[in-house]
């Protein structure tokens, strides 16, 4: 039977070997921040986060807008989007208006389809794989991409390249947004929100 000194030596060697082993989880995080500008006035902000862990990528965004449309209005958006092996696995969009729940939209993958659930009721089923959702527009220039999935309404938006790293996105309501990129990352976007139009200006 090994002596106590030998047992301690074996324990220390094992501890050193374990601590020297590379971790199987390599987590990388990238954070982008944007000002939301309307008529040259900052009315809110948006923070988008991309976290990579092996084959899993989680995108999150938090948007807060406070402005006046006839009366004071405050809108908060929270996106939580999970990708596995470069395909959308699940997304959650929660929208509050004046601190009250407005919409809760969940998309989750089931084999070869996606189930869209809005406010706890099944809305629709989408066939096939989804590799580009709208939250990726902050982090990945849509080179060669002609459509993206809207996590907010469960539909596909068209993307048209305008050249010089500028792209137009057309949603289901025929509203057009224009996105400008530098080195693959979004620098500015002109957003048509229906009741209000505003710009996203990168602060990074």
Beta strands, then each sheet from edge to edge (+ up, - down):
strand 1: 27-38
strand 2: 41-53
strand 3: 56-68
strand 4: 72-84
strand 5: 87-97
strand 6: 100-110
strand 7: 113-118
strand 8: 121-127
strand 9: 147-149
strand 10: 156-163
strand 11: 166-170
strand 12: 176-182
strand 13: 185-192
strand 14: 197-202
sheet 1: 8+ 7- 6+ 5- 4+ 3- 2+ 1- 14+ 13- 12+ 11- 10+ 9-
end
